């Protein structure tokens, strides 16, 4: 019989609420950095002359790709060597890399430092959830996981707001802000959070598979982002697509044949887990794409400042915690499939509302952008915490940590694809008419993807309840 997880036996000597607060703070930091640099695009480009928007996109994509690929292997390694040790190492690396990002002398240095920052984020995110699950009583786990998930979702949605306020001083503050928060979180975690590990974990997952996923996703993003510049039928574009296809197929093959795969194929035999991942990748494409289009529209079409842009995006994120609280209360009465589908459709409706109402001037904000933002915030609050919280609900207890890593990996891959697709559609418009046409095409595409996410969300419905 496997040895019990130490922290479960010690849970009574710790304060679960304090543990939740500390671990949620760390998850907040890691999630925040996925989107906080959106509003800094123009300022970063001004600092590093000659940088195109497709080049700047790698400040986002490098982080998200590395984050996605390392979530599961570092989570499994933490199960083996101790989750608290990995959590503290990840948090320390993330904080240090943030400082180095702030001092980056060039764009590609910044991209490289963002990749290092993502390694720290990938170490602390799954371990924070693993530590939380092991440290609280079973009856409190689902509510606490919902709160932890909601905090991460709020952080991702609020990134442009916080980024806009910081960039008004300097884009480098977008990264420097992590230093005091990281130090506080490190000290608090060392004192408050108990350690835990999984005695059944003896091997690290397939690292070559993680490399294949990283390079394959990167090649796919490169092909999509650069396809318009290179030409969709050019040798460079076709080569990038072929490399992506080969690497991603190899990743799937290794998952089927490796003794310790990065993603265990058996997980996808659990219907709710498979449905949650399909819905998550589609939802995340729309989420990342829509958020970036708002920032680009405000800054490049309406020519608003970074702080005005950040504040203009604020109403959507402000709705998220309110909806999350309601979801907490409705969670036992309404099935996750219903909440997810409703959330994705509401988010899609917000995108359509934006494209139908937006106009050429900033004075159109209240009647043009605001209604769509509010609807999108409602959709995020309904769908994102529900997907993160319900993906592992049908898995056995010893698979929940891995399942959590996989659903977060899926989310990050969706973010990469969302940024890449929307930049490929937008290109570089030279007039308002062309910009409006490009953004309209982008928004219709994202809305259609959200409908697909809503359909996938129906897979979370409890068929037994339906039969009754």
C-alpha positions as CSV (number, residue, x, y, z in Angstrom):
1,X,0.0,0.0,0.0
2,X,1.3,3.5,-0.8
3,X,2.4,5.7,2.0
4,X,-0.1,8.4,2.9
5,X,0.5,12.0,1.9
6,X,2.1,13.6,4.9
7,X,0.2,16.9,4.7
8,X,-3.2,15.3,4.9
9,X,-2.4,14.0,8.3
10,X,-1.0,17.3,9.4
11,X,-3.8,19.4,8.0
12,X,-5.4,20.1,11.4
13,X,-2.3,21.9,12.6
14,X,-2.5,24.5,9.8
15,X,-5.0,27.2,8.9
16,X,-6.6,26.2,5.6
17,X,-7.7,29.8,4.8
18,X,-4.1,31.1,5.3
19,X,-2.9,28.3,3.0
20,X,-5.5,29.2,0.4
21,X,-4.5,32.9,0.5
22,X,-0.8,32.3,0.1
23,X,-1.2,29.7,-2.7
24,X,-3.8,31.8,-4.5
25,X,-1.5,34.8,-4.4
26,X,1.3,32.8,-6.2
27,X,-1.2,31.5,-8.7
28,X,-2.4,35.1,-9.2
29,X,1.1,36.2,-10.1
30,X,1.7,33.4,-12.6
31,X,-1.6,33.9,-14.3
32,X,-1.3,37.7,-14.3
33,X,1.9,37.6,-16.3
34,X,0.2,35.8,-19.2
35,X,-1.7,38.9,-20.1
36,X,-0.3,41.9,-18.2
37,X,2.1,42.7,-21.1
38,X,-0.7,43.1,-23.6
39,X,-1.0,46.9,-23.0
40,X,2.7,47.3,-23.0
41,X,3.1,46.3,-26.6
42,X,3.5,49.8,-28.0
43,X,5.9,51.0,-25.2
44,X,8.1,47.9,-25.6
45,X,8.1,48.4,-29.3
46,X,9.1,52.1,-28.8
47,X,12.0,51.0,-26.6
48,X,13.2,48.4,-29.1
49,X,13.0,50.2,-32.4
50,X,12.2,48.2,-35.5
51,X,10.1,45.5,-33.6
52,X,7.0,44.5,-35.5
53,X,3.8,43.4,-33.8
54,X,4.5,39.8,-34.9
55,X,7.9,40.0,-33.2
56,X,6.4,41.5,-30.1
57,X,3.8,38.7,-29.9
58,X,6.6,36.3,-28.8
59,X,6.8,38.2,-25.5
60,X,3.4,36.6,-24.9
61,X,3.8,33.4,-26.8
62,X,7.2,32.4,-25.5
63,X,5.9,32.6,-21.9
64,X,2.7,30.7,-22.7
65,X,4.4,27.9,-24.7
66,X,7.0,27.1,-22.1
67,X,4.4,27.4,-19.3
68,X,2.2,24.9,-21.1
69,X,4.8,22.4,-21.9
70,X,6.4,22.2,-18.4
71,X,3.3,22.3,-16.2
72,X,2.8,18.5,-16.1
73,X,6.5,17.4,-15.9
74,X,7.3,19.9,-13.2
75,X,4.1,19.0,-11.4
76,X,5.0,15.3,-11.4
77,X,8.6,16.1,-10.3
78,X,7.1,18.0,-7.4
79,X,5.0,15.0,-6.4
80,X,8.3,13.0,-6.2
81,X,10.7,15.4,-4.5
82,X,8.2,17.4,-2.4
83,X,5.6,19.9,-3.6
84,X,6.7,22.7,-1.2
85,X,10.3,22.5,-2.3
86,X,9.3,22.8,-6.0
87,X,6.8,25.6,-5.2
88,X,9.4,27.7,-3.4
89,X,12.0,27.1,-6.2
90,X,9.4,28.0,-8.8
91,X,8.3,31.1,-7.0
92,X,11.9,32.2,-6.4
93,X,12.8,31.7,-10.1
94,X,9.7,33.5,-11.3
95,X,10.5,36.5,-9.1
96,X,14.1,36.6,-10.1
97,X,13.3,36.3,-13.8
98,X,10.8,39.1,-13.5
99,X,13.5,41.4,-12.3
100,X,15.8,40.3,-15.2
101,X,12.9,40.9,-17.7
102,X,12.7,44.5,-16.4
103,X,16.3,45.0,-17.2
104,X,16.2,43.4,-20.7
105,X,18.5,45.3,-23.2
106,X,16.7,44.1,-26.3
107,X,13.5,42.5,-27.5
108,X,14.9,38.9,-28.0
109,X,16.6,39.2,-24.6
110,X,13.2,40.0,-23.1
111,X,11.6,37.0,-24.9
112,X,14.4,34.7,-23.5
113,X,13.9,36.0,-20.0
114,X,10.2,35.6,-20.3
115,X,10.8,31.9,-21.2
116,X,12.8,31.6,-17.9
117,X,10.0,33.3,-16.1
118,X,7.6,30.7,-17.5
119,X,9.7,27.9,-16.1
120,X,9.1,29.3,-12.6
121,X,5.4,29.8,-13.3
122,X,5.1,26.2,-14.5
123,X,6.8,25.0,-11.3
124,X,4.6,26.9,-8.9
125,X,1.2,26.6,-10.5
126,X,0.5,22.8,-10.3
127,X,2.3,22.6,-7.0
128,X,0.2,25.3,-5.5
129,X,-3.0,23.3,-6.3
130,X,-1.4,20.1,-5.1
131,X,-0.4,21.7,-1.8
132,X,-3.9,23.1,-1.5
133,X,-5.6,19.8,-2.1
134,X,-3.4,18.0,0.4
135,X,-3.8,20.6,3.1
136,X,-7.5,21.1,3.4
137,X,-10.3,18.7,4.6
138,X,-12.0,16.7,1.8
139,X,-15.3,18.5,2.3
140,X,-13.7,21.9,1.7
141,X,-11.6,20.9,-1.4
142,X,-14.1,21.7,-4.1
143,X,-15.0,25.2,-2.8
144,X,-11.3,26.0,-2.2
145,X,-10.4,24.8,-5.7
146,X,-13.1,27.0,-7.2
147,X,-11.7,30.0,-5.3
148,X,-8.2,29.1,-6.4
149,X,-9.3,28.8,-10.0
150,X,-11.3,32.0,-9.8
151,X,-8.3,34.0,-8.5
152,X,-6.3,32.7,-11.5
153,X,-9.1,33.7,-13.9
154,X,-9.5,37.1,-12.3
155,X,-5.7,37.7,-12.6
156,X,-5.7,36.8,-16.3
157,X,-8.7,39.0,-17.0
158,X,-7.3,41.9,-14.9
159,X,-3.8,41.9,-16.5
160,X,-4.4,44.7,-18.9
161,X,-5.9,46.9,-16.2
162,X,-2.9,46.5,-13.9
163,X,-0.5,46.6,-16.9
164,X,-2.0,49.9,-18.1
165,X,-1.5,51.6,-14.7
166,X,2.1,50.4,-14.5
167,X,3.1,51.1,-18.1
168,X,2.1,54.7,-17.6
169,X,5.3,54.9,-15.5
170,X,7.4,52.5,-17.6
171,X,6.8,49.1,-19.2
172,X,9.6,47.7,-17.0
173,X,7.3,48.1,-14.0
174,X,5.1,45.4,-15.4
175,X,7.8,43.0,-14.3
176,X,9.3,44.8,-11.3
177,X,5.9,44.7,-9.5
178,X,6.5,40.9,-9.1
179,X,9.5,41.5,-6.8
180,X,7.7,42.7,-3.6
181,X,4.8,40.3,-4.2
182,X,7.1,37.4,-4.8
183,X,9.1,38.1,-1.7
184,X,6.0,38.3,0.5
185,X,4.7,35.1,-1.0
186,X,8.0,33.3,-0.5
187,X,8.2,34.2,3.2
188,X,4.5,33.4,3.8
189,X,4.6,30.1,2.0
190,X,7.7,29.0,3.9
191,X,5.9,29.6,7.2
192,X,2.3,28.8,6.5
193,X,2.1,26.0,3.9
194,X,2.8,22.4,4.9
195,X,4.7,20.1,2.6
196,X,3.3,17.0,0.7
197,X,4.3,14.5,-1.9
198,X,3.0,11.5,-3.7
199,X,4.9,8.3,-2.6
200,X,3.6,6.5,-5.7
201,X,5.4,8.8,-8.1
202,X,8.9,7.3,-8.8
203,X,9.7,8.6,-12.3
204,X,9.6,11.9,-14.1
205,X,7.3,12.2,-17.2
206,X,8.6,12.1,-20.8
207,X,10.9,15.1,-21.1
208,X,11.4,14.5,-24.9
209,X,7.6,14.6,-25.2
210,X,7.6,18.0,-23.4
211,X,10.3,19.2,-25.8
212,X,8.2,18.0,-28.8
213,X,5.2,19.8,-27.5
214,X,7.1,23.0,-26.9
215,X,8.8,23.1,-30.3
216,X,5.7,21.9,-32.1
217,X,3.5,24.6,-30.6
218,X,6.1,27.2,-31.3
219,X,6.4,26.2,-34.9
220,X,2.6,26.3,-35.3
221,X,2.5,29.8,-33.7
222,X,5.3,30.9,-36.0
223,X,3.6,29.7,-39.1
224,X,0.3,31.3,-38.2
225,X,1.8,34.7,-37.1
226,X,4.3,35.0,-40.0
227,X,2.2,33.4,-42.7
228,X,0.8,36.7,-43.9
229,X,4.3,38.3,-44.1
230,X,6.0,35.3,-45.7
231,X,3.1,34.2,-47.9
232,X,0.8,31.4,-47.0
233,X,2.2,29.2,-49.8
234,X,5.8,30.2,-49.3
235,X,8.5,27.6,-48.4
236,X,9.1,29.1,-45.0
237,X,5.4,29.0,-44.0
238,X,4.9,25.4,-45.3
239,X,8.1,24.3,-43.6
240,X,6.9,25.7,-40.3
241,X,3.6,24.0,-40.6
242,X,5.2,20.7,-41.5
243,X,7.7,20.9,-38.6
244,X,4.7,21.6,-36.3
245,X,2.7,18.7,-37.6
246,X,5.6,16.2,-37.3
247,X,6.5,17.3,-33.8
248,X,2.9,17.3,-32.5
249,X,2.2,13.9,-34.1
250,X,5.5,12.6,-32.5
251,X,4.3,14.0,-29.1
252,X,1.0,12.1,-29.5
253,X,2.9,8.9,-30.5
254,X,5.2,9.2,-27.4
255,X,2.2,9.6,-25.2
256,X,0.8,6.3,-26.5
257,X,4.1,4.4,-26.1
258,X,6.2,6.0,-23.3
259,X,6.1,4.3,-19.9
260,X,5.6,7.7,-18.2
261,X,3.9,9.9,-20.8
262,X,3.6,13.7,-20.4
263,X,-0.2,13.3,-20.9
264,X,-1.6,9.9,-20.1
265,X,-4.0,8.8,-22.9
266,X,-6.3,7.1,-20.4
267,X,-7.2,10.4,-18.9
268,X,-9.1,11.3,-22.1
269,X,-11.2,8.1,-21.7
270,X,-12.9,10.0,-18.8
271,X,-15.7,11.8,-20.8
272,X,-15.9,14.9,-18.6
273,X,-12.1,15.4,-18.6
274,X,-11.9,15.1,-22.4
275,X,-14.9,17.5,-22.8
276,X,-13.4,20.0,-20.4
277,X,-10.1,20.1,-22.3
278,X,-11.8,20.5,-25.7
279,X,-14.0,23.3,-24.3
280,X,-11.0,24.9,-22.6
281,X,-8.8,25.2,-25.7
282,X,-11.6,26.7,-27.7
283,X,-12.6,29.0,-24.9
284,X,-9.0,30.1,-24.4
285,X,-8.5,30.9,-28.1
286,X,-11.4,33.3,-27.9
287,X,-10.4,34.7,-24.6
288,X,-6.8,35.5,-25.6
289,X,-7.8,36.8,-29.0
290,X,-10.6,39.0,-27.8
291,X,-8.6,40.6,-25.0
292,X,-5.7,41.4,-27.4
293,X,-8.1,42.9,-30.0
294,X,-9.6,45.2,-27.4
295,X,-6.1,46.5,-26.5
296,X,-5.0,46.9,-30.1
297,X,-8.3,48.6,-31.1
298,X,-8.0,51.1,-28.2
299,X,-4.3,51.9,-28.8
300,X,-4.0,51.6,-32.6
301,X,-7.4,52.7,-33.9
302,X,-8.6,55.1,-31.2
303,X,-5.1,56.0,-30.2
304,X,-5.7,55.9,-26.5
305,X,-2.9,56.0,-23.9
306,X,-1.8,52.8,-22.1
307,X,-3.4,53.9,-18.8
308,X,-6.7,54.8,-20.6
309,X,-6.6,51.5,-22.4
310,X,-6.1,49.6,-19.1
311,X,-9.0,51.4,-17.4
312,X,-11.2,51.0,-20.5
313,X,-10.7,47.2,-20.3
314,X,-11.5,47.2,-16.5
315,X,-15.3,46.7,-16.5
316,X,-15.1,43.2,-18.0
317,X,-12.6,41.9,-15.3
318,X,-14.7,43.7,-12.6
319,X,-17.7,41.5,-13.4
320,X,-15.7,38.3,-13.1
321,X,-15.5,38.0,-9.3
322,X,-19.2,38.9,-8.9
323,X,-20.2,36.1,-11.3
324,X,-17.7,33.7,-9.7
325,X,-19.4,34.2,-6.3
326,X,-22.7,33.4,-7.9
327,X,-21.2,30.3,-9.5
328,X,-20.1,29.3,-6.0
329,X,-23.6,29.4,-4.8
330,X,-25.1,27.8,-7.9
331,X,-22.5,25.2,-8.3
332,X,-24.4,22.5,-6.4
333,X,-27.7,23.3,-8.2
334,X,-26.6,23.8,-11.8
335,X,-24.5,21.3,-13.7
336,X,-21.0,22.4,-14.8
337,X,-22.0,21.6,-18.4
338,X,-24.8,24.1,-18.2
339,X,-22.6,26.8,-16.7
340,X,-19.8,26.2,-19.2
341,X,-22.1,26.3,-22.2
342,X,-23.9,29.3,-21.0
343,X,-20.6,31.1,-20.2
344,X,-19.1,30.3,-23.7
345,X,-22.3,31.5,-25.4
346,X,-22.4,34.7,-23.3
347,X,-18.7,35.4,-24.1
348,X,-19.4,34.8,-27.8
349,X,-22.4,37.2,-27.6
350,X,-20.1,39.8,-26.0
351,X,-17.7,39.5,-29.0
352,X,-20.6,39.8,-31.5
353,X,-22.0,42.8,-29.6
354,X,-18.6,44.5,-29.8
355,X,-18.3,44.0,-33.6
356,X,-21.9,45.2,-34.2
357,X,-21.6,48.4,-32.0
358,X,-18.0,49.6,-32.2
359,X,-17.3,52.8,-34.1
360,X,-14.4,54.9,-35.3
361,X,-14.2,57.3,-32.4
362,X,-13.3,56.9,-28.7
363,X,-16.5,58.8,-27.8
364,X,-18.3,55.6,-28.8
365,X,-16.8,53.7,-25.9
366,X,-19.9,53.6,-23.6
367,X,-22.2,52.4,-26.4
368,X,-19.6,50.6,-28.5
369,X,-17.1,48.6,-26.5
370,X,-18.5,48.6,-23.0
371,X,-21.6,46.4,-23.6
372,X,-19.5,43.7,-25.2
373,X,-16.9,43.9,-22.4
374,X,-19.6,43.4,-19.7
375,X,-21.0,40.4,-21.5
376,X,-17.5,38.9,-22.0
377,X,-16.8,39.3,-18.2
378,X,-20.0,37.5,-17.4
379,X,-19.0,34.7,-19.8
380,X,-15.5,34.4,-18.3
381,X,-16.9,34.3,-14.8
382,X,-19.3,31.5,-15.7
383,X,-17.0,29.4,-17.9
384,X,-13.4,29.6,-16.8
385,X,-13.6,28.7,-13.0
386,X,-16.1,26.0,-13.9
387,X,-13.8,24.4,-16.5
388,X,-10.8,24.5,-14.2
389,X,-12.8,23.2,-11.2
390,X,-14.7,20.5,-13.0
391,X,-12.0,19.0,-15.3
392,X,-10.7,16.8,-12.5
393,X,-14.0,16.0,-10.9
394,X,-14.4,12.7,-12.7
395,X,-10.8,11.6,-12.1
396,X,-9.6,9.3,-9.3
397,X,-7.9,11.2,-6.4
398,X,-4.4,10.1,-7.4
399,X,-4.9,11.6,-10.9
400,X,-6.2,15.0,-9.9
401,X,-2.8,16.7,-9.7
402,X,-1.9,15.5,-13.2
403,X,-5.4,16.4,-14.5
404,X,-5.0,19.9,-13.2
405,X,-1.7,20.3,-14.9
406,X,-3.2,19.1,-18.2
407,X,-6.2,21.4,-18.1
408,X,-3.9,24.4,-17.4
409,X,-1.5,23.2,-20.2
410,X,-4.5,23.2,-22.5
411,X,-5.5,26.7,-21.4
412,X,-2.0,28.0,-22.2
413,X,-1.9,26.4,-25.7
414,X,-5.3,28.0,-26.4
415,X,-3.8,31.4,-25.4
416,X,-0.9,30.9,-27.8
417,X,-3.3,29.9,-30.7
418,X,-5.6,32.8,-29.9
419,X,-2.8,35.4,-30.1
420,X,-1.4,33.8,-33.2
421,X,-4.7,33.5,-35.0
422,X,-5.9,37.1,-34.3
423,X,-2.6,38.6,-35.4
424,X,-2.7,36.6,-38.6
425,X,-6.2,37.9,-39.3
426,X,-5.5,41.6,-38.4
427,X,-2.2,42.0,-40.2
428,X,-1.2,45.7,-40.4
429,X,-4.2,47.8,-41.5
430,X,-3.4,51.2,-43.0
431,X,-6.8,52.9,-42.6
432,X,-9.9,52.8,-40.4
433,X,-11.9,51.0,-43.1
434,X,-9.3,48.3,-43.4
435,X,-8.9,48.1,-39.7
436,X,-12.6,47.8,-39.1
437,X,-12.8,45.1,-41.7
438,X,-9.9,43.1,-40.3
439,X,-11.1,43.4,-36.7
440,X,-14.7,42.4,-37.8
441,X,-13.3,39.2,-39.5
442,X,-11.3,38.5,-36.3
443,X,-14.2,39.0,-34.0
444,X,-16.5,36.8,-36.1
445,X,-13.9,34.1,-36.1
446,X,-13.5,34.2,-32.3
447,X,-17.3,34.2,-31.8
448,X,-17.6,31.0,-33.9
449,X,-14.8,29.4,-31.9
450,X,-16.8,30.2,-28.7
451,X,-19.8,28.5,-30.1
452,X,-17.7,25.4,-30.6
453,X,-16.5,25.7,-27.0
454,X,-20.1,25.8,-25.9
455,X,-20.9,22.6,-27.8
456,X,-17.9,20.9,-26.2
457,X,-19.1,22.1,-22.8
458,X,-22.2,20.0,-23.2
459,X,-20.0,17.0,-22.6
460,X,-19.8,18.0,-19.0
461,X,-23.5,17.3,-18.5
462,X,-24.3,14.5,-16.0
463,X,-26.2,12.0,-18.1
464,X,-27.5,10.2,-15.1
465,X,-29.1,13.4,-13.8
466,X,-30.6,13.9,-17.3
467,X,-32.0,10.4,-17.3
468,X,-33.8,11.0,-14.0
